[in-house]
Amino acid sequence: MTSPTRETPAGLLASALRTDPARPLITFYDDATGERVELSVATFGNWVAKTANLLQDELGAQPGDRLALLLPAHWQTAVWVLAGFSTGVVVAPGADPGTADLVVSGPDTLERARACGGERVALALRPLGGRFPQPPAGFLDYAVEVPGQGDRFVPYAPVGAGSPALELAGEGTMTAGEVVERAVASAEAYRLAPGARVLSRLPLDSWPGLAAGLLAPLAIGGSVVLCRNASGLGAEEVATREAAERVTLTV
């Protein structure tokens, strides 16, 4: 996975890979299943590279294509966001699949995702990245397709700061450079310093969720504790997790 500067989200990840690949980047909890997964910068970068190769080579995604992302707060959602940025597709969390060039869906949104006339990818979101017991008709199973992809990624066309990158409901489309600028601004607003550890219970389909759950910590050399199905946690349980994970900010 390569990117020349920190002017794009892919560049932020490339910088982290160069400076401290072994440090934790995302620690994921699913409080419905008890799952806990920790990904270092290097492991996350490897998943992003494989997913970007899947997008570019297997799915034929072109720069500027719209990717409807129908996924909950999950470490694999973060992977798809960065993979989309890396290939130059426009990542559109929660977008109407019927107007998208391709769609990536979790198990709970498959019927909605069928409205997409382009390529469809399904994620089982099972522990350890497991596959579907029975692949859903009309979809590629991400867990089946991604392992064989290459561990390094180079886009066919350069993705620069001016490339369209992120489409959010009610906000229009941001360029890759604007995503980075906004990530840095969010980090400053949160008063994050290098090494900060952010616990986020927000979905990754809005700017607050993307900023707290991935982009702001990535921009300043921090990390994320990303929690799914955490609405039932009491204050004492949250405090215990904050202490165990050395959290510096909870959102």
C-alpha positions in Angstrom: 0.0 0.0 0.0 1.7 3.2 -1.1 0.7 6.9 -1.1 3.2 9.8 -1.5 1.8 12.4 0.9 -0.5 13.0 3.8 -2.8 15.1 1.6 -5.2 12.1 1.1 -6.7 9.6 3.5 -4.6 6.9 1.9 -1.6 9.1 2.5 -2.4 9.3 6.2 -2.4 5.5 6.4 0.8 5.2 4.4 2.4 7.6 6.8 1.3 5.6 9.8 2.7 2.4 8.1 6.0 4.1 7.7 6.3 5.6 11.2 4.8 3.0 13.5 3.3 -0.1 11.9 3.1 -2.2 15.0 1.0 0.2 17.1 -2.7 -0.6 17.6 -5.0 1.3 15.3 -8.5 -0.2 15.8 -9.7 -2.2 18.7 -13.2 -3.5 18.0 -15.9 -4.7 20.4 -19.3 -6.2 19.5 -21.2 -6.2 22.7 -23.9 -8.5 21.3 -21.5 -11.3 20.7 -18.6 -10.6 23.1 -16.2 -10.3 20.1 -13.0 -8.3 20.6 -10.5 -7.8 17.7 -7.4 -5.6 17.8 -5.7 -4.5 14.5 -2.3 -2.9 14.3 -1.6 -0.3 11.7 0.1 -3.0 9.7 -2.7 -5.5 9.9 -5.3 -2.8 9.1 -3.2 -1.7 6.1 -3.0 -5.2 4.8 -6.8 -5.6 4.9 -7.1 -2.2 3.1 -4.6 -3.2 0.4 -6.4 -6.6 -0.2 -9.8 -4.9 -0.3 -8.6 -2.1 -2.6 -7.2 -4.8 -5.0 -10.6 -6.6 -4.8 -12.3 -3.3 -5.7 -10.0 -2.4 -8.5 -9.1 -5.8 -10.1 -12.1 -8.1 -9.4 -15.0 -5.6 -9.2 -13.6 -3.3 -11.9 -14.3 -0.1 -9.9 -13.2 3.1 -11.6 -12.2 6.4 -10.0 -15.3 8.4 -9.5 -17.7 5.4 -9.2 -20.1 5.6 -6.3 -19.8 2.9 -3.6 -22.9 2.6 -1.4 -21.7 1.3 1.9 -24.5 -0.3 4.0 -22.5 -1.4 7.0 -22.7 -0.8 10.8 -19.9 0.4 13.1 -17.4 -2.4 12.5 -13.7 -2.8 11.8 -14.4 -4.1 8.3 -16.4 -1.0 7.6 -13.3 1.1 8.4 -11.4 -1.1 6.0 -13.8 -0.5 3.2 -13.8 3.3 3.8 -10.0 3.4 3.4 -10.0 1.0 0.5 -12.5 3.1 -1.3 -10.4 6.2 -0.7 -7.3 4.4 -2.0 -8.9 3.4 -5.3 -10.5 6.7 -6.0 -14.1 5.6 -5.7 -16.6 7.8 -3.9 -17.5 6.2 -0.6 -21.2 6.9 0.1 -22.2 5.5 3.5 -25.9 4.8 3.7 -26.5 5.9 0.1 -29.4 4.6 -2.0 -28.0 1.4 -3.7 -30.2 2.0 -6.7 -28.2 5.0 -7.7 -24.7 3.5 -6.9 -22.3 1.8 -9.2 -21.6 -0.9 -6.6 -22.7 -1.8 -3.1 -21.2 -3.4 0.0 -23.8 -4.7 2.5 -23.9 -6.3 5.9 -26.3 -9.2 6.5 -29.1 -7.0 7.7 -29.4 -4.8 4.6 -29.1 -7.4 1.8 -32.7 -6.8 0.5 -32.1 -3.1 0.2 -28.7 -3.7 -1.5 -30.3 -5.7 -4.2 -31.5 -2.4 -5.8 -27.9 -1.9 -7.0 -27.5 -2.8 -10.7 -23.7 -3.1 -10.4 -21.4 -5.3 -8.4 -22.7 -6.4 -5.0 -20.5 -7.6 -2.1 -21.9 -9.0 1.2 -20.1 -9.1 4.6 -21.3 -11.7 7.1 -19.6 -9.6 9.9 -19.0 -12.8 11.8 -16.2 -13.1 14.4 -12.7 -13.5 12.9 -14.0 -12.2 9.5 -15.9 -15.5 8.9 -17.9 -16.2 5.8 -21.6 -16.8 5.3 -22.7 -20.4 5.9 -24.7 -20.0 2.7 -23.6 -17.2 0.4 -26.5 -14.8 -0.4 -27.7 -15.1 -4.0 -26.5 -12.2 -6.2 -23.6 -11.2 -3.9 -19.9 -12.0 -3.7 -19.0 -13.1 -0.2 -16.2 -10.8 1.0 -14.7 -13.3 3.3 -14.3 -15.7 0.4 -12.9 -13.2 -2.1 -10.5 -11.1 -0.1 -7.9 -13.5 1.2 -6.5 -14.3 -2.2 -5.9 -10.6 -3.1 -2.5 -9.0 -3.1 -0.9 -7.6 0.0 0.2 -4.4 -1.7 -1.9 -2.0 -3.6 -1.1 0.6 -6.3 -4.0 2.4 -8.0 -4.1 2.4 -11.8 -4.8 6.1 -11.7 -3.3 8.4 -9.1 -5.7 9.5 -6.3 -4.9 13.1 -5.5 -6.1 15.7 -3.0 -8.6 16.9 -5.6 -10.2 13.5 -6.3 -13.8 13.1 -5.1 -13.8 10.8 -2.1 -16.7 10.9 0.3 -20.4 11.6 -0.1 -22.5 12.1 3.1 -26.2 12.6 3.2 -27.0 16.3 3.3 -23.3 17.4 2.9 -22.5 16.7 -0.8 -19.2 15.2 -1.9 -15.8 16.0 -0.4 -12.5 15.6 -2.1 -9.7 13.5 -0.6 -8.0 16.7 0.5 -11.1 18.0 2.2 -11.5 14.7 4.1 -8.0 15.1 5.5 -8.5 18.8 6.3 -11.7 18.0 8.1 -10.1 15.0 9.9 -7.4 17.3 11.2 -9.9 19.9 12.2 -12.0 17.3 14.1 -8.8 16.1 15.9 -8.1 19.7 17.0 -11.8 20.1 18.1 -11.5 17.0 20.2 -8.1 18.2 21.5 -6.5 14.9 20.4 -2.7 14.5 20.8 -0.5 11.8 19.3 -1.2 8.6 21.1 -4.8 9.6 21.9 -7.2 6.7 22.2 -10.8 7.4 21.2 -13.7 5.2 22.3 -16.5 5.6 19.8 -20.0 4.2 19.9 -21.2 6.1 16.8 -22.1 4.6 13.4 -19.8 5.2 10.5 -22.4 6.7 8.3 -21.9 10.4 9.3 -19.0 12.7 9.7 -19.0 12.6 13.5 -18.9 8.8 13.4 -16.2 8.7 10.7 -14.1 11.3 12.5 -14.2 9.8 15.9 -14.2 6.2 14.8 -11.4 6.4 12.3 -10.2 9.5 10.6 -9.3 12.0 13.3 -7.2 9.5 15.3 -5.5 8.3 12.1 -4.7 11.9 11.2 -2.8 12.6 14.5 -1.2 9.2 15.3 -3.9 8.0 17.6 -6.1 4.9 17.8 -9.7 3.9 18.1 -11.8 1.6 20.4 -14.8 1.0 18.1 -17.9 -0.4 19.8 -20.9 -2.0 18.2 -24.1 -2.8 20.0 -22.9 -0.8 23.0 -26.1 1.1 23.7 -27.0 -1.4 26.5 -23.7 -0.8 28.4 -24.1 0.9 31.8 -21.9 3.7 33.0 -19.8 1.3 35.1 -19.2 -1.0 32.2 -18.2 1.9 30.0 -15.8 3.1 32.7 -14.3 -0.4 33.0 -13.6 -0.5 29.3 -12.2 3.0 29.3 -9.7 2.0 32.0 -8.8 -1.3 30.4 -8.2 0.2 27.0 -6.6 3.4 28.3 -9.1 5.6 26.6 -8.5 9.3 26.5 -11.8 10.4 24.9 -15.3 8.8 24.7 -17.9 9.9 22.2 
